[in-house]
Amino acid sequence: MSTQIGVSRLLQSKFISGKQKNDKFSLRAFAQKLKLSPGTLSQILNGKRKISHKKAREICELLELSPIEREQFLKDFNVKAAPEVKTVFLSDDKFQVIAEWYYLAILALSETIDFKFNTDWISSRLNLEKNIVIEAIKKLLELKLLAFDED
């Protein structure tokens, strides 16, 4: 029963938090967010009903719980938490390289047998303006994602 007390406290806390942000936030709205019926949620909050392991994981996703909250919530069900995802912050330059398709296209093109390190040729193959190709190549060289070799 102590497991359910921890669970219902966390859910009650999230419900109260939602209510504080929007005074019209109702138990029905919270149940809908958790993909539960209002009656089932009420029973869970009162400690009268258990949640399955599968539903516990789903609730973690739906509530966007922090890693610490997720771990504690799942621990109450003896559910192994998913491995923590490491966040990597990218510089603006690196982000631009993955955000614009043509950077990866130039890199892929550079690995082809008939590749010509010529901005006109690359521009023609990718149907890009020459100035975009020049800037992209500069950026790729600067980030050491592209390098010259003897071939």
C-alpha positions in Angstrom: 0.0 0.0 0.0 2.9 2.4 0.6 3.7 2.2 -3.1 0.3 3.5 -4.0 0.6 6.3 -1.5 3.8 7.6 -3.2 2.1 7.3 -6.6 -1.1 9.1 -5.5 1.0 11.9 -3.9 2.9 12.5 -7.1 -0.2 12.5 -9.2 -2.0 14.8 -6.6 1.0 17.1 -6.7 0.8 17.3 -10.5 -2.9 17.8 -10.4 -2.5 20.7 -7.9 0.3 22.2 -10.0 -2.0 22.1 -13.1 -4.8 23.7 -11.0 -2.5 26.5 -9.9 -1.5 27.3 -13.5 -5.2 27.2 -14.6 -8.0 27.4 -12.1 -10.3 25.8 -14.6 -8.1 22.7 -14.8 -10.3 19.8 -13.6 -10.0 16.2 -12.6 -11.6 15.3 -15.9 -9.0 17.3 -17.8 -6.2 15.7 -15.8 -7.7 12.2 -16.4 -7.9 13.0 -20.1 -4.3 14.1 -20.2 -3.3 10.8 -18.5 -5.6 8.8 -20.9 -7.6 7.5 -17.9 -11.3 7.8 -17.1 -12.1 10.3 -14.3 -13.4 7.5 -12.1 -10.2 5.5 -12.4 -8.0 8.5 -11.7 -10.1 9.3 -8.6 -9.6 5.8 -7.3 -5.8 6.0 -8.0 -5.6 9.4 -6.2 -7.5 7.9 -3.2 -5.1 4.9 -3.1 -8.0 2.5 -4.0 -6.7 1.4 -7.3 -3.3 0.3 -8.6 -1.6 1.2 -11.9 0.0 -1.3 -14.2 3.7 -1.1 -15.0 2.8 -0.2 -18.6 0.5 2.6 -17.5 3.2 3.9 -15.1 5.6 4.3 -17.9 2.9 5.9 -20.1 2.1 8.4 -17.3 5.8 9.3 -17.0 5.8 10.2 -20.7 2.5 12.1 -20.5 3.4 14.1 -17.5 6.9 14.8 -18.9 8.4 13.9 -15.5 11.9 14.9 -14.7 14.5 12.1 -14.6 14.4 12.1 -10.8 10.6 12.1 -10.7 10.5 9.4 -13.3 12.9 7.2 -11.5 11.0 7.5 -8.2 7.6 7.0 -9.8 8.8 3.8 -11.6 10.7 2.6 -8.6 7.4 2.5 -6.8 6.3 -0.1 -9.3 9.7 -1.9 -9.4 9.9 -0.8 -13.0 13.3 -0.3 -14.4 13.7 3.3 -15.7 14.9 3.8 -19.2 18.6 4.7 -19.5 19.1 8.4 -19.1 19.6 10.3 -22.3 22.7 12.5 -22.3 22.0 16.0 -23.5 24.6 17.5 -25.8 24.5 21.2 -26.5 25.6 22.1 -30.0 27.3 25.3 -31.1 25.3 27.4 -33.6 27.7 26.2 -36.4 27.2 22.5 -35.6 23.4 23.0 -35.3 23.3 24.7 -38.7 25.1 21.7 -40.2 22.5 19.3 -39.0 19.6 21.6 -39.6 20.2 22.3 -43.3 20.0 19.4 -45.6 22.7 20.5 -48.0 25.5 20.1 -45.5 24.9 16.4 -45.2 24.2 16.2 -48.9 27.7 17.7 -49.6 29.3 15.2 -47.2 27.5 12.3 -48.9 28.4 13.6 -52.3 32.1 13.8 -51.3 32.1 10.0 -50.7 30.9 9.2 -54.2 33.3 7.8 -56.8 32.8 10.6 -59.3 33.1 13.4 -56.8 34.7 16.6 -58.0 35.8 19.2 -55.5 34.5 22.0 -57.6 31.8 24.4 -56.4 30.2 24.6 -59.8 30.0 20.8 -60.1 28.6 20.5 -56.5 26.1 23.3 -57.1 24.9 21.7 -60.3 24.5 18.2 -58.7 22.6 19.5 -55.7 20.7 22.3 -57.5 22.0 24.9 -55.1 23.3 28.4 -55.6 27.1 28.6 -55.8 27.4 31.0 -52.8 25.5 28.5 -50.6 27.9 25.7 -51.6 30.9 27.9 -50.9 29.7 28.8 -47.5 28.7 25.3 -46.7 32.1 23.9 -47.7 33.9 26.6 -45.6 31.7 25.6 -42.6 32.4 21.9 -43.1 36.1 22.5 -43.4 36.1 24.7 -40.3 34.3 22.1 -38.3 36.7 19.4 -39.6 33.8 17.4 -41.0 35.3 17.7 -44.5 39.0 17.6 -45.3 41.2 17.6 -48.3 43.2 14.5 -49.2 45.5 13.6 -52.1 42.6 12.2 -54.1 
